[in-house]
Amino acid sequence: MSKLNPITIFWFRRDLRLSDNAGLFHALKGSASVLPLFIFDDGILINLENKSDPRVTFIYKTVCDLKIQVQAMGSDLLVRKGQVLEVFKSLFENYKIEAVYTNNDYESAAIRRDKLIADFVESRGAAFKSFKDQTLFEKDEILTGTNKAYSVYTPYKNKVLAKLNEFYLKSYPNDLYQSSFLKLTKKEKMLEISDLGFTESSLSFPAPELSSQMLKSYEKNRNFPYLNSSTSHLGLHLRFGTLSIRELAREGKKYSDVWLSELIWRDFFMQILWHYPHVENQSFRPEYDKIVWRNSPEDFQRWKEGTTGYLLVDAGMRELNSTGYMHNRVRMLVASFLCKHLLIHWHQGERYFAKKLLDYDLSANSGNWQWAAGSGCDAAPYFRIFNPMTQQEKFDPDLVYVKKWVPEYQSQRYPDPMVEHTVGRDRCLQAYGKILKKEAI
């Protein structure tokens, strides 16, 4: 490739699709031909303990499909592995790059990475341009009447719904500009997954499909984990951007207000993360970090393995360990059980979910764990403690879900509850109360 002709790089990250992709749309509409890029970031891969991590397999297969689609247009998708800055240094040595386009990310590590790359790109006389794509609203787009970030969901949602018109839901017509991809006669061979230091996972992934039938019954059925078709299982696709948030929100607006409100929760937690990055590791409400949490590796291990003696808790943890997925109602219960009954810090549970969940998303995971612990924004009061037995009776009354994941539940092999409900509840209230009542004085 001659360095005489200027090109634009489009950098894929959490937006692994060609259609309705904001940053890609703006790149394709620019004056220079577009060469797309995906980087398997060593800075991320090195922290993954499981060398057959299913998320790596999902990304790898998705990137392979993207490469095939781009090659069919007479271009190619560059796929690189390494430190991100070193990859860009190499690209600038081999191409005359006038701009790098991408889409916004809101995690502090991603923000630091993007500033590093933007500074480098601009030092080479090129432009770095980033766009909103993975959220309906971001950063300062939804603020209170006093121009502050919302920390309570309901008024945030109400403002979103008042503002959410066709402009914010309209898809970007990327297909009209596909001729702007850089034409290449020579195509690069795709990396093997073994080149990344990983092996392929045997887990199956949900298809990126959303049915109107599921949406219409979503409000009625969403709390019952034994109804496999009661939720969309699309969190993985939202996490890596294989589906457009605008497309999903249009469907929600058409068929299910409750489904749409779940997407707004996702936006809410992302803007919380952007405004309050300390929630990645610390409580949104700092007084909760003063609670004397228990340090019990044995109890934490039993929780992870699903041998707590509480049927719905154990079923959920075993589903997570086997499939990388857990029903949302059960996620709330297992999180509450760890923080409240076992009095183990929410961050330990959050980190375990980070390793296991296919749809792991830092903002939502931190937000929901802190909701369960009571330490977050819009938090449930600390004295709200789920009873694992009544939760099971209410949401899996015939034990359909339990029987699938805890088949030995009636045998002597199944353990007694590791802590009696009232004992765990009272211990939690005492530990929380010591700190929070003191803070309130």
C-alpha angles and dihedrals in degrees: 000000000000118000089216095084116068117228139186122233119216110201115207118209123139091359106074100170138085097218125078093359111152101203093042090050092055091045092051091050091055127098099257131067114263125237111188122218138194123188125200094213114221088203089065101034094054091062095055109099096189107075090198092049105166092218090062089051091050093049092044094052092044092051090049089054091047091051091053091049093050092045089053087062091056095260135086142233112234110222117194136174123206145062107336097230092050090051091054092046089055093048092053089052092054104035138041098238120190098176144005117212127192142143129265125267124192106202115107094237090052091047090053091047093050093050090051091052094042091052091050094045092049091047087061092054096257130119126248113206127180130183142194110260115134096056137048091224129012145185110343099355093103113042137155122258088269092052095253130130116267115247095179119070104214099059088042090053092047091053091047092051091049090053101036101104131149092282092067094042100047117113123235109246096229092157090070092064104042091118087072093074111110110263113234130179094192118059126200121237115247118251117251117242087241088062086066092054093252139107125221117270120231093217118117121230129220116256114251093248132126118195124206088219092060091047094050091053096036098103092048099044108026097098097057112088094193091065098084094188095049094094133039100238086213097128090104091054092048090048093057098029100243085137128044119246088215092057092049093046091052089054091047092050089051100046114011133026089188092055089049090051089057090056089049089053086057091053090045094056092046092055089046089054092048094049096037108030091170088080088079089078108001136055117271085226104051094206089071090064087066093063113113101241123195120251105210115149089181094056092044090052092052090050091051093048095046097242100123095119092244110111102213093042091051094045090053095049092048091049089052094048093048102040110016089241135096129182112253096237089053092046089060092050098048091046092050091047093053096046100037110025095035096029091221117151114267092232091068090057092043091054092049091051088049089061097044112031117094089204095044110158119175097217097048094039094051091042095051095043090052090048088056092047092046091235099106139081113284085015126179110247111271092241092061102100121170116233103224092208097052090043089056092046091050102042104027102025095158093043093239093142093039094051090053095053104024103038092162093057094119096042132088088252091072111089128234116252108289091222127017111245098240092045092052091044094051093046090052094048091050094050094044093042094054090061105030097046088049090051091050093056 
